[in-house]
Amino acid sequence: MTLSADDLRALQAPLKDRYRIEPVAALVTLTSVGQLDGEGIACRVDTGRALVEAGLHPATGGSGLQACSGNMLLDALAACAGVTLRAVATALGIELRSGTVHAEGDLDFRGTLGVAKDAAVGFTGIRLRFELNTDAMPDQIATLVKLTERYCVVFQTLARPPALSLTVRAIGGES
């Protein structure tokens, strides 16, 4: 479905109006649930479109047959940035014939394997790159990039990490 800038504004205007009047209506808690009841060292996540089984990356002993959660994070970034860029381009009236979103991240697996205490656990750098088939002028592209960066939820979450918490509730066990 192709939307014009007017179509997008019409679609979002009632939402924006409601959120201005009733800010609490804009607060939504997204959830994801992983199941640990499968075979081996894996966690199954239902994405709403497909069931994804994540497992160890080959650099940590995995077979490579399961999704790597690090790649899934980069997938989420690429998807969010791509959708945001498309929405911003639509709102600005910038025609994008096609394009590609590239997300790359650097990991030192010595950290996650506990081999070197000075090695980071997690990404030490993430790069996002767009290749766009467009006739947009350089100033339009600069605005497109600036607004995509500003409004991409995953990009902003990585750039300004939220407070994290972890809890455990044991169920079952010995009587």
Secondary structure, DSSP 8 states (H G I E B T S, - for coil): ----HHHHHHHHHHHHHHHHH-GGGG-------EE--SSSSEEEEE-SS-EEEEE--GGGT--SSSB-HHHHHHHHHHHHHHHHHHHHHHHHT----EEEEEEEEE--HHHHTTS-TTS-SS-SEEEEEEEEE----HHHHHHHHHHHHHH-HHHHHHHS-----------S---
